[in-house]
Amino acid sequence: MSQMSIDDYTLHYTARITDPDHPTLLFIHNLVMDSTEWEGMLDRLDTSGQEINWVTYDSSGYGNSGAGSAPLTLDQLIKEALALIDHLGIRKVHLVGSGMGGNIGLEWARRYPDRLTSLTMMSPALVFRAPVYRRLMNLHFCLAEIDRNLLMKKLLADSFYLPTPEKEARFSRAFMKIPGHVLKEKIEIISDHPDVFHLSDMPGQISVPTLLMYGNHDTVFPPRLAAFFSACIPNCRWLIVPEAAHILPVDQPQLTTQFLLTFLRSKNEPLTSLPVYHQLSSHFRDVLLSSLKSAGTPQHRLQMHVMHEFSVEWNGRPVDGKWNQRGAKELLLFLIMHEGTATRETLIDHLMPDLPRARARNHLRVRINHLNQIFRDFPDPDLQNILMIGEDRLSLNAETGCDIDEFLTRLKKFPDRQQTLKEQARTFIRMLKQYDPAQFSSFKGDWIFTLTDQMENKLSDALRKLLPRLKAQHLYRLIREILQYGRLIEPYDGFCDEQLTEITEDHLI
């Protein structure tokens, strides 16, 4: 394996270049494997008698490659692949991507079609449902934190139709080497670029010959839609690989190599067709894209309301339970306010800091069991299994939301400079009406007081900054209304009364 420097990390690659004039395949690996994913196919390429060059590499943070100091981005993933073929002096490649590697190739084909001879995508994500995907990835994050071996077993079940000790060993060696933050950054790239990971108008911009391959037992992405996907990409072929699941190069290396070689040997020219075919194809794409965009997605959301009447809802349905007992609502609120996950030690530090450690651990175990029982008493099995309990960490496997978090987000963005000053004042009045510290009185723990102090400090700071601007425009009616509702968050006792005294009847407009 060779290496090259790119930015502040080292990229490791393997290349077999027998003749620069021969076609060159550039392989980009899956989200959960490194370049060893391609070993079974490379062995067959080398013995196929075909005059083909090939290049594989470990993406940033994978395999033997280092990880850069900056978070991964889609631009960086494309940049490192482009830098590699420039380093090798290769002008054009046949790009072959597995899973997310196929989507990277799709974006590359859009940006740099002059550097591609063809594009092959194996099991790419071409139907991207953000809520469903976030729930699935949150599950993976939780499993990675709680039990990485358990997550690996789940991925093994999803990736291979006929698992063998050899396949499992190859997968586990690659997967266990991926740092958690690198895996998370790559997953966030998918969330940040839905146009690259969802069937949209973008595939219509692809001009290079394209091959789509899915395993007929793929449980991650639906292989039956391969024909529809191919209709949305000009000059595209599609093939279903039998007795294969998601990671084709490992699950079925022989058939996958055979299909790839057949595609490469073909002329890869668009089929001759009448204008009516193009019209029908274009109409079909429009109908398909419209239906995909308008199709609903199953909900998987836990919402907590605190700032008025307390409630917990699962997909809009109230979750009844003994929330005021055994710290259930404090525990749930803490988890939601910390992105759905926390270690046991963090929970103890914030929820019961004054207890001796051994006693605190027992108390926390009781709280966790009580919260888990509330969820298990709910009729929806998805909620029954939402709480993932590990030896060191607790996590929620769902999208979560809380009106406190939403309130803080709005407050952080205040004032909205696109609003007029009057609109800003009315927005602030609505926030003052919404804030009621009495709603937190049933919660226990110093961290709740810290949270309310944070909210009050932000409101108080916004009050101090807003009043002079309103006075400058003589908007005294709005000032009076703000001061009437602002006593709970005033910078010091009597502040609002002082301000009201300064506003005489002569100032009213």
Phi, psi and omega in degrees: 000134180259175181214156176216154179268137175219121186055239183249025176220168181253128180261124179262136183214162173232134181224136170241101181246100181272328180205118182302339180279347178280156177301144180241129176261129173251120184258129177243123191281174184287168177299324189249017175221174175245199186293346177294347176304330189267359188302317181296323179286322181296321177302320181283327175296319183293335181255009184277346183081003180276142179273084187228134170268155175214154180221130172235158178204158174268121179296165183309124179087354182255154174052237182264357181280148177281170177251133179290163181287331180275149176301147180294145175226164176297320178301320181292321180296321177287321181299317184292325177291319179294319179297326181294313182288332173294318179300324181273358179073030182257129182275312183228147181227159164267109185273131179236117182236141178252130179058238179298331176299327176292322178291325174298319177297323179298316179291323177297319180297327178286320185276320187229061182298335180288349179260001181242140170265324177201168179228128174240124179243124179252116179055048179283161176271102180246000170235106187246111176252104188307310181297317180294318181296316180299321178297317180296317181290327176297321175300315180296319178300314182298315179296323179296322180284322186277312184204096182296327178294323178295318177299318180298321179295321178296315180295324176299317180296325181281334192269335188230136178284314179237086180297139175231160177304325180292315179297314182297320180294317180296316180295312185295322179299318182286314186293318184290346179272348184282120177298145182301320182291329178291317178299318180295318181296321179293321178294321178295330176300319180297317179294327183281345184229065181298336180291336180272338184242020176217141179298114181221196179290343184301317179304332178295345179273354182281128184250343183279153175303137188228143175236130174251132177229132174228148172282144183288350177244026179291118179265354181272312179230142190286112180293335183293344179270003182302319180297320179293318179300315183296330179292340181269354180242117180302145176055048183241138172253161175219147180218143174255125182270118182289153178051046179217152178250242192267318184262086187299317184299335179263322184286318181221067184297325183291308181293321180297318177296317180299315179296321180295316180295321178298318178296317182292328180283340180289164182289341179055035178256147179301142178292142177292131182210158179282159178304327181297328178296316180297323179294315179295320179297317179295319179296318179300316179299317181298317180295316182296313181297319180297318182291323179293321182288327184270348182295139180285165177237142179296141181275150178206063190232132176252120184240134180243133178245126184234327195283349170231243177281129183292136174198158173234133182233143175244109184052041177086354180261132181295139177255104180278153179169175180275073186289336182272003180252145172055034172064027185297312185286330175295317180297314180295316180298318180299316180298313181298319181287352178238044174059028171082010182206148177197150175282160178298321181296321178295319179297319179295317182300326185263327187266333182212058186293339185271351182276147171302148189304313182297318179292322179297322180296320178295317179298318180296321179299320178295317180297317180297315180296322179293314178297319180297324180291324176301316179294320183290339178278353180279143186291338182279119182297336178296322178284328181301331183250022186285329185271116180260115188251113178251174181296324184244348189218151176238135183217154176253125180266075180186165165289137181234156177205155179211141182295334176296312180297318178295322178296315180296325178295315178296321181293323179296326182274354181279139358274149175279111185292348177281347177271153171289166180299321177298318179295321177298318180297318180292323176299318180294321177298319178298321179292320177297320178295326182287328184280123179217102183298340179297334180292343181265359186295334180276354177271150182240148176118141181297332183293334175292318178296323177297320180294316180291325176298320178298316180295315182294321179296320179292319178295317180297318179296319178296323179297312181299324183280330185280322185303311180300326180292320179292321179296321181298332179255013175058036180268067190286330178297316178294323179298314180300318180295318178298316182292329178294323180267353188266002184297332181289341185234015184298148184303326175208160183300130178092357182301311184294320178296321178300315181294321179294324180297325181290341182266103179274170179297334180293339182276344185295138179235000000 
